[in-house]
Amino acid sequence: MSFVEIAKTDEIPDGKMKGIKIDDINILVTNIASKYYAIGAKCTHVGGDLSKGKMDGNIVICPRHGSKFDVITGKSVSGPAKQSVPVYQVKIQGNSILIDIT
């Protein structure tokens, strides 16, 4: 595994999200009840940027056509998107948020 620091914990308050780009990978990092999750930030329908969407609990809503994804599992829970987005393992070290992008 190759963990990379992507943000500091104080950059993403509870109930908020942040879009990150590492190399050519767009990642959405969320904070739900002080637990951090990372998923692919591109909607699997037509590539909408999920970091520009809205959070509703553990669901992120794509701003383009309203597809909904569970930020914990990456699964599409409401279409038009049918495919899940990638999920990345998250680790916290001190106040650093790290993800495994391998």
N, CA, C and O atoms as a GROMACS GRO file, in nm:
protein
  408
    1MET      N    1   0.082  -0.118   0.000
    1MET     CA    2   0.000   0.000   0.000
    1MET      C    3   0.087   0.124   0.000
    1MET      O    4   0.195   0.128   0.059
    2SER      N    5   0.036   0.225  -0.067
    2SER     CA    6   0.110   0.351  -0.078
    2SER      C    7   0.018   0.465  -0.038
    2SER      O    8  -0.059   0.517  -0.119
    3PHE      N    9   0.026   0.505   0.088
    3PHE     CA   10  -0.058   0.611   0.139
    3PHE      C   11   0.003   0.747   0.108
    3PHE      O   12   0.124   0.767   0.120
    4VAL      N   13  -0.083   0.841   0.067
    4VAL     CA   14  -0.043   0.976   0.030
    4VAL      C   15  -0.126   1.074   0.112
    4VAL      O   16  -0.248   1.057   0.125
    5GLU      N   17  -0.061   1.177   0.169
    5GLU     CA   18  -0.136   1.278   0.242
    5GLU      C   19  -0.215   1.363   0.143
    5GLU      O   20  -0.160   1.412   0.044
    6ILE      N   21  -0.344   1.380   0.172
    6ILE     CA   22  -0.429   1.458   0.081
    6ILE      C   23  -0.487   1.582   0.145
    6ILE      O   24  -0.527   1.675   0.075
    7ALA      N   25  -0.493   1.586   0.278
    7ALA     CA   26  -0.550   1.703   0.347
    7ALA      C   27  -0.521   1.692   0.495
    7ALA      O   28  -0.472   1.590   0.544
    8LYS      N   29  -0.552   1.799   0.566
    8LYS     CA   30  -0.546   1.801   0.712
    8LYS      C   31  -0.689   1.786   0.764
    8LYS      O   32  -0.784   1.830   0.698
    9THR      N   33  -0.705   1.725   0.879
    9THR     CA   34  -0.839   1.700   0.932
    9THR      C   35  -0.918   1.828   0.952
    9THR      O   36  -1.040   1.827   0.935
   10ASP      N   37  -0.853   1.937   0.988
   10ASP     CA   38  -0.927   2.062   1.011
   10ASP      C   39  -0.972   2.130   0.882
   10ASP      O   40  -1.045   2.229   0.887
   11GLU      N   41  -0.929   2.078   0.766
   11GLU     CA   42  -0.972   2.134   0.637
   11GLU      C   43  -1.110   2.083   0.595
   11GLU      O   44  -1.174   2.142   0.509
   12ILE      N   45  -1.155   1.973   0.658
   12ILE     CA   46  -1.283   1.913   0.619
   12ILE      C   47  -1.367   1.895   0.746
   12ILE      O   48  -1.358   1.790   0.810
   13PRO      N   49  -1.447   1.994   0.782
   13PRO     CA   50  -1.530   1.984   0.902
   13PRO      C   51  -1.636   1.874   0.890
   13PRO      O   52  -1.665   1.826   0.781
   14ASP      N   53  -1.693   1.836   1.002
   14ASP     CA   54  -1.797   1.733   1.006
   14ASP      C   55  -1.912   1.770   0.911
   14ASP      O   56  -1.962   1.883   0.912
   15GLY      N   57  -1.953   1.673   0.830
   15GLY     CA   58  -2.063   1.694   0.737
   15GLY      C   59  -2.023   1.763   0.607
   15GLY      O   60  -2.109   1.795   0.525
   16LYS      N   61  -1.894   1.786   0.588
   16LYS     CA   62  -1.846   1.856   0.468
   16LYS      C   63  -1.764   1.763   0.381
   16LYS      O   64  -1.733   1.650   0.419
   17MET      N   65  -1.728   1.813   0.263
   17MET     CA   66  -1.650   1.735   0.168
   17MET      C   67  -1.552   1.826   0.097
   17MET      O   68  -1.564   1.949   0.100
   18LYS      N   69  -1.454   1.763   0.033
   18LYS     CA   70  -1.351   1.839  -0.040
   18LYS      C   71  -1.305   1.756  -0.158
   18LYS      O   72  -1.280   1.636  -0.145
   19GLY      N   73  -1.293   1.820  -0.274
   19GLY     CA   74  -1.239   1.755  -0.392
   19GLY      C   75  -1.089   1.769  -0.394
   19GLY      O   76  -1.035   1.877  -0.367
   20ILE      N   77  -1.020   1.661  -0.428
   20ILE     CA   78  -0.874   1.656  -0.433
   20ILE      C   79  -0.836   1.593  -0.567
   20ILE      O   80  -0.905   1.505  -0.616
   21LYS      N   81  -0.725   1.639  -0.625
   21LYS     CA   82  -0.673   1.574  -0.745
   21LYS      C   83  -0.530   1.530  -0.718
   21LYS      O   84  -0.446   1.610  -0.679
   22ILE      N   85  -0.505   1.402  -0.738
   22ILE     CA   86  -0.371   1.345  -0.724
   22ILE      C   87  -0.337   1.281  -0.858
   22ILE      O   88  -0.405   1.189  -0.903
   23ASP      N   89  -0.231   1.330  -0.919
   23ASP     CA   90  -0.196   1.288  -1.055
   23ASP      C   91  -0.319   1.312  -1.143
   23ASP      O   92  -0.363   1.427  -1.155
   24ASP      N   93  -0.375   1.210  -1.202
   24ASP     CA   94  -0.496   1.226  -1.284
   24ASP      C   95  -0.619   1.169  -1.215
   24ASP      O   96  -0.719   1.142  -1.281
   25ILE      N   97  -0.612   1.150  -1.085
   25ILE     CA   98  -0.722   1.089  -1.010
   25ILE      C   99  -0.798   1.197  -0.934
   25ILE      O  100  -0.739   1.269  -0.852
   26ASN      N  101  -0.928   1.209  -0.961
   26ASN     CA  102  -1.014   1.301  -0.888
   26ASN      C  103  -1.079   1.227  -0.773
   26ASN      O  104  -1.144   1.124  -0.792
   27ILE      N  105  -1.061   1.280  -0.653
   27ILE     CA  106  -1.106   1.212  -0.531
   27ILE      C  107  -1.194   1.306  -0.450
   27ILE      O  108  -1.167   1.426  -0.441
   28LEU      N  109  -1.299   1.250  -0.392
   28LEU     CA  110  -1.386   1.324  -0.302
   28LEU      C  111  -1.362   1.271  -0.161
   28LEU      O  112  -1.379   1.151  -0.136
   29VAL      N  113  -1.324   1.360  -0.070
   29VAL     CA  114  -1.300   1.322   0.069
   29VAL      C  115  -1.413   1.383   0.152
   29VAL      O  116  -1.444   1.501   0.139
   30THR      N  117  -1.474   1.301   0.238
   30THR     CA  118  -1.585   1.347   0.321
   30THR      C  119  -1.557   1.320   0.467
   30THR      O  120  -1.479   1.231   0.502
   31ASN      N  121  -1.622   1.397   0.552
   31ASN     CA  122  -1.614   1.378   0.698
   31ASN      C  123  -1.755   1.357   0.748
   31ASN      O  124  -1.839   1.446   0.741
   32ILE      N  125  -1.780   1.238   0.798
   32ILE     CA  126  -1.911   1.205   0.854
   32ILE      C  127  -1.889   1.160   0.997
   32ILE      O  128  -1.831   1.054   1.023
   33ALA      N  129  -1.936   1.243   1.092
   33ALA     CA  130  -1.922   1.214   1.235
   33ALA      C  131  -1.776   1.186   1.271
   33ALA      O  132  -1.746   1.089   1.341
   34SER      N  133  -1.686   1.270   1.223
   34SER     CA  134  -1.542   1.264   1.250
   34SER      C  135  -1.475   1.139   1.194
   34SER      O  136  -1.368   1.100   1.241
   35LYS      N  137  -1.537   1.075   1.096
   35LYS     CA  138  -1.476   0.964   1.024
   35LYS      C  139  -1.464   1.006   0.878
   35LYS      O  140  -1.560   1.058   0.820
   36TYR      N  141  -1.348   0.983   0.820
   36TYR     CA  142  -1.319   1.030   0.686
   36TYR      C  143  -1.330   0.917   0.584
   36TYR      O  144  -1.290   0.804   0.610
   37TYR      N  145  -1.387   0.951   0.468
   37TYR     CA  146  -1.406   0.856   0.359
   37TYR      C  147  -1.356   0.920   0.230
   37TYR      O  148  -1.359   1.042   0.216
   38ALA      N  149  -1.310   0.836   0.136
   38ALA     CA  150  -1.263   0.886   0.007
   38ALA      C  151  -1.317   0.797  -0.104
   38ALA      O  152  -1.304   0.675  -0.101
   39ILE      N  153  -1.377   0.862  -0.203
   39ILE     CA  154  -1.430   0.792  -0.320
   39ILE      C  155  -1.387   0.868  -0.446
   39ILE      O  156  -1.340   0.981  -0.438
   40GLY      N  157  -1.404   0.803  -0.560
   40GLY     CA  158  -1.381   0.872  -0.686
   40GLY      C  159  -1.477   0.988  -0.699
   40GLY      O  160  -1.594   0.976  -0.662
   41ALA      N  161  -1.430   1.102  -0.751
   41ALA     CA  162  -1.512   1.223  -0.755
   41ALA      C  163  -1.585   1.244  -0.888
   41ALA      O  164  -1.650   1.346  -0.907
   42LYS      N  165  -1.574   1.148  -0.979
   42LYS     CA  166  -1.642   1.162  -1.108
   42LYS      C  167  -1.762   1.068  -1.113
   42LYS      O  168  -1.749   0.947  -1.096
   43CYS      N  169  -1.880   1.127  -1.137
   43CYS     CA  170  -2.003   1.048  -1.149
   43CYS      C  171  -1.987   0.949  -1.264
   43CYS      O  172  -1.931   0.982  -1.368
   44THR      N  173  -2.036   0.829  -1.245
   44THR     CA  174  -2.024   0.725  -1.347
   44THR      C  175  -2.130   0.738  -1.456
   44THR      O  176  -2.130   0.658  -1.550
   45HIS      N  177  -2.218   0.836  -1.446
   45HIS     CA  178  -2.318   0.859  -1.551
   45HIS      C  179  -2.255   0.935  -1.668
   45HIS      O  180  -2.238   0.878  -1.775
   46VAL      N  181  -2.220   1.062  -1.648
   46VAL     CA  182  -2.154   1.139  -1.753
   46VAL      C  183  -2.037   1.221  -1.699
   46VAL      O  184  -1.999   1.322  -1.759
   47GLY      N  185  -1.981   1.180  -1.586
   47GLY     CA  186  -1.859   1.241  -1.536
   47GLY      C  187  -1.875   1.370  -1.457
   47GLY      O  188  -1.779   1.446  -1.446
   48GLY      N  189  -1.993   1.395  -1.402
   48GLY     CA  190  -2.012   1.514  -1.319
   48GLY      C  191  -1.917   1.514  -1.201
   48GLY      O  192  -1.880   1.409  -1.150
   49ASP      N  193  -1.877   1.633  -1.158
   49ASP     CA  194  -1.784   1.648  -1.046
   49ASP      C  195  -1.861   1.640  -0.914
   49ASP      O  196  -1.930   1.735  -0.877
   50LEU      N  197  -1.849   1.528  -0.846
   50LEU     CA  198  -1.923   1.508  -0.721
   50LEU      C  199  -1.884   1.607  -0.612
   50LEU      O  200  -1.963   1.634  -0.522
   51SER      N  201  -1.763   1.662  -0.619
   51SER     CA  202  -1.722   1.759  -0.517
   51SER      C  203  -1.801   1.890  -0.529
   51SER      O  204  -1.800   1.971  -0.436
   52LYS      N  205  -1.869   1.910  -0.640
   52LYS     CA  206  -1.953   2.028  -0.658
   52LYS      C  207  -2.099   1.998  -0.626
   52LYS      O  208  -2.185   2.085  -0.640
   53GLY      N  209  -2.126   1.875  -0.582
   53GLY     CA  210  -2.261   1.835  -0.546
   53GLY      C  211  -2.296   1.870  -0.403
   53GLY      O  212  -2.231   1.954  -0.340
   54LYS      N  213  -2.400   1.806  -0.353
   54LYS     CA  214  -2.445   1.831  -0.216
   54LYS      C  215  -2.438   1.702  -0.135
   54LYS      O  216  -2.455   1.592  -0.189
   55MET      N  217  -2.412   1.718  -0.005
   55MET     CA  218  -2.411   1.605   0.088
   55MET      C  219  -2.546   1.597   0.158
   55MET      O  220  -2.604   1.699   0.193
   56ASP      N  221  -2.593   1.476   0.176
   56ASP     CA  222  -2.713   1.449   0.255
   56ASP      C  223  -2.682   1.326   0.339
   56ASP      O  224  -2.704   1.213   0.296
   57GLY      N  225  -2.631   1.349   0.461
   57GLY     CA  226  -2.585   1.237   0.544
   57GLY      C  227  -2.463   1.174   0.479
   57GLY      O  228  -2.362   1.242   0.458
   58ASN      N  229  -2.472   1.045   0.449
   58ASN     CA  230  -2.360   0.977   0.384
   58ASN      C  231  -2.380   0.964   0.233
   58ASN      O  232  -2.313   0.884   0.167
   59ILE      N  233  -2.470   1.043   0.178
   59ILE     CA  234  -2.499   1.041   0.035
   59ILE      C  235  -2.452   1.171  -0.028
   59ILE      O  236  -2.478   1.280   0.024
   60VAL      N  237  -2.381   1.159  -0.141
   60VAL     CA  238  -2.345   1.277  -0.219
   60VAL      C  239  -2.430   1.274  -0.346
   60VAL      O  240  -2.449   1.170  -0.408
   61ILE      N  241  -2.482   1.392  -0.383
   61ILE     CA  242  -2.572   1.405  -0.497
   61ILE      C  243  -2.498   1.478  -0.609
   61ILE      O  244  -2.450   1.590  -0.591
   62CYS      N  245  -2.491   1.413  -0.724
   62CYS     CA  246  -2.422   1.472  -0.840
   62CYS      C  247  -2.495   1.598  -0.885
   62CYS      O  248  -2.618   1.599  -0.898
   63PRO      N  249  -2.419   1.706  -0.910
   63PRO     CA  250  -2.484   1.831  -0.950
   63PRO      C  251  -2.539   1.830  -1.093
   63PRO      O  252  -2.617   1.918  -1.129
   64ARG      N  253  -2.500   1.734  -1.174
   64ARG     CA  254  -2.543   1.735  -1.314
   64ARG      C  255  -2.681   1.674  -1.335
   64ARG      O  256  -2.770   1.738  -1.391
   65HIS      N  257  -2.701   1.550  -1.290
   65HIS     CA  258  -2.828   1.483  -1.318
   65HIS      C  259  -2.888   1.417  -1.194
   65HIS      O  260  -2.985   1.342  -1.205
   66GLY      N  261  -2.831   1.444  -1.076
   66GLY     CA  262  -2.892   1.399  -0.951
   66GLY      C  263  -2.862   1.257  -0.908
   66GLY      O  264  -2.925   1.208  -0.815
   67SER      N  265  -2.768   1.190  -0.973
   67SER     CA  266  -2.731   1.056  -0.925
   67SER      C  267  -2.680   1.067  -0.782
   67SER      O  268  -2.619   1.167  -0.744
   68LYS      N  269  -2.706   0.963  -0.703
   68LYS     CA  270  -2.666   0.963  -0.562
   68LYS      C  271  -2.572   0.847  -0.535
   68LYS      O  272  -2.594   0.734  -0.580
   69PHE      N  273  -2.467   0.878  -0.458
   69PHE     CA  274  -2.367   0.777  -0.424
   69PHE      C  275  -2.345   0.775  -0.274
   69PHE      O  276  -2.342   0.880  -0.209
   70ASP      N  277  -2.330   0.655  -0.219
   70ASP     CA  278  -2.297   0.638  -0.078
   70ASP      C  279  -2.146   0.661  -0.065
   70ASP      O  280  -2.067   0.590  -0.126
   71VAL      N  281  -2.107   0.760   0.016
   71VAL     CA  282  -1.964   0.793   0.027
   71VAL      C  283  -1.887   0.692   0.110
   71VAL      O  284  -1.764   0.695   0.112
   72ILE      N  285  -1.956   0.603   0.178
   72ILE     CA  286  -1.889   0.498   0.256
   72ILE      C  287  -1.855   0.379   0.167
   72ILE      O  288  -1.745   0.324   0.175
   73THR      N  289  -1.951   0.339   0.083
   73THR     CA  290  -1.933   0.220   0.000
   73THR      C  291  -1.899   0.250  -0.146
   73THR      O  292  -1.851   0.163  -0.218
   74GLY      N  293  -1.926   0.374  -0.190
   74GLY     CA  294  -1.906   0.410  -0.330
   74GLY      C  295  -2.020   0.366  -0.421
   74GLY      O  296  -2.017   0.395  -0.541
   75LYS      N  297  -2.119   0.299  -0.367
   75LYS     CA  298  -2.228   0.244  -0.449
   75LYS      C  299  -2.324   0.352  -0.495
   75LYS      O  300  -2.354   0.447  -0.423
   76SER      N  301  -2.371   0.335  -0.619
   76SER     CA  302  -2.476   0.420  -0.673
   76SER      C  303  -2.607   0.376  -0.606
   76SER      O  304  -2.645   0.260  -0.615
   77VAL      N  305  -2.674   0.468  -0.540
   77VAL     CA  306  -2.798   0.434  -0.472
   77VAL      C  307  -2.921   0.488  -0.544
   77VAL      O  308  -3.034   0.452  -0.511
   78SER      N  309  -2.898   0.576  -0.643
   78SER     CA  310  -3.008   0.630  -0.722
   78SER      C  311  -2.952   0.683  -0.852
   78SER      O  312  -2.850   0.752  -0.853
   79GLY      N  313  -3.017   0.651  -0.964
   79GLY     CA  314  -2.969   0.684  -1.096
   79GLY      C  315  -2.993   0.828  -1.135
   79GLY      O  316  -3.049   0.907  -1.059
   80PRO      N  317  -2.949   0.859  -1.254
   80PRO     CA  318  -2.929   0.769  -1.366
   80PRO      C  319  -2.800   0.686  -1.362
   80PRO      O  320  -2.790   0.588  -1.436
   81ALA      N  321  -2.701   0.720  -1.280
   81ALA     CA  322  -2.579   0.638  -1.272
   81ALA      C  323  -2.613   0.500  -1.218
   81ALA      O  324  -2.691   0.486  -1.124
   82LYS      N  325  -2.554   0.399  -1.278
   82LYS     CA  326  -2.577   0.262  -1.233
   82LYS      C  327  -2.453   0.200  -1.170
   82LYS      O  328  -2.464   0.111  -1.085
   83GLN      N  329  -2.334   0.246  -1.211
   83GLN     CA  330  -2.209   0.190  -1.161
   83GLN      C  331  -2.160   0.266  -1.038
   83GLN      O  332  -2.182   0.386  -1.023
   84SER      N  333  -2.093   0.193  -0.951
   84SER     CA  334  -2.032   0.251  -0.832
   84SER      C  335  -1.910   0.334  -0.870
   84SER      O  336  -1.857   0.321  -0.981
   85VAL      N  337  -1.866   0.419  -0.778
   85VAL     CA  338  -1.739   0.492  -0.794
   85VAL      C  339  -1.634   0.420  -0.711
   85VAL      O  340  -1.669   0.349  -0.617
   86PRO      N  341  -1.505   0.438  -0.744
   86PRO     CA  342  -1.399   0.373  -0.666
   86PRO      C  343  -1.400   0.422  -0.520
   86PRO      O  344  -1.438   0.535  -0.491
   87VAL      N  345  -1.357   0.334  -0.431
   87VAL     CA  346  -1.342   0.367  -0.289
   87VAL      C  347  -1.194   0.355  -0.254
   87VAL      O  348  -1.127   0.261  -0.296
   88TYR      N  349  -1.144   0.451  -0.178
   88TYR     CA  350  -1.003   0.452  -0.138
   88TYR      C  351  -0.992   0.437   0.013
   88TYR      O  352  -1.070   0.496   0.088
   89GLN      N  353  -0.896   0.356   0.055
   89GLN     CA  354  -0.873   0.336   0.198
   89GLN      C  355  -0.816   0.463   0.258
   89GLN      O  356  -0.725   0.525   0.203
   90VAL      N  357  -0.871   0.502   0.374
   90VAL     CA  358  -0.829   0.624   0.442
   90VAL      C  359  -0.761   0.588   0.574
   90VAL      O  360  -0.803   0.496   0.644
   91LYS      N  361  -0.657   0.663   0.605
   91LYS     CA  362  -0.586   0.646   0.733
   91LYS      C  363  -0.558   0.786   0.787
   91LYS      O  364  -0.524   0.878   0.712
   92ILE      N  365  -0.571   0.800   0.919
   92ILE     CA  366  -0.542   0.928   0.985
   92ILE      C  367  -0.413   0.911   1.065
   92ILE      O  368  -0.399   0.817   1.143
   93GLN      N  369  -0.320   1.004   1.046
   93GLN     CA  370  -0.196   1.007   1.125
   93GLN      C  371  -0.185   1.148   1.181
   93GLN      O  372  -0.161   1.244   1.107
   94GLY      N  373  -0.201   1.160   1.312
   94GLY     CA  374  -0.201   1.292   1.373
   94GLY      C  375  -0.319   1.370   1.318
   94GLY      O  376  -0.434   1.330   1.336
   95ASN      N  377  -0.292   1.483   1.251
   95ASN     CA  378  -0.401   1.558   1.188
   95ASN      C  379  -0.396   1.549   1.036
   95ASN      O  380  -0.454   1.632   0.966
   96SER      N  381  -0.326   1.449   0.983
   96SER     CA  382  -0.314   1.429   0.839
   96SER      C  383  -0.410   1.320   0.793
   96SER      O  384  -0.422   1.214   0.855
   97ILE      N  385  -0.477   1.348   0.681
   97ILE     CA  386  -0.562   1.248   0.616
   97ILE      C  387  -0.481   1.188   0.501
   97ILE      O  388  -0.435   1.260   0.413
   98LEU      N  389  -0.465   1.056   0.505
   98LEU     CA  390  -0.390   0.988   0.401
   98LEU      C  391  -0.482   0.887   0.332
   98LEU      O  392  -0.570   0.829   0.395
   99ILE      N  393  -0.461   0.867   0.201
   99ILE     CA  394  -0.536   0.764   0.130
   99ILE      C  395  -0.440   0.677   0.051
   99ILE      O  396  -0.330   0.718   0.014
  100ASP      N  397  -0.486   0.556   0.027
  100ASP     CA  398  -0.410   0.460  -0.055
  100ASP      C  399  -0.462   0.470  -0.197
  100ASP      O  400  -0.577   0.435  -0.223
  101ILE      N  401  -0.380   0.518  -0.289
  101ILE     CA  402  -0.424   0.532  -0.427
  101ILE      C  403  -0.373   0.421  -0.519
  101ILE      O  404  -0.386   0.430  -0.641
  102THR      N  405  -0.316   0.316  -0.462
  102THR     CA  406  -0.266   0.207  -0.546
  102THR      C  407  -0.376   0.111  -0.582
  102THR      O  408  -0.352   0.013  -0.653
   0.00000   0.00000   0.00000
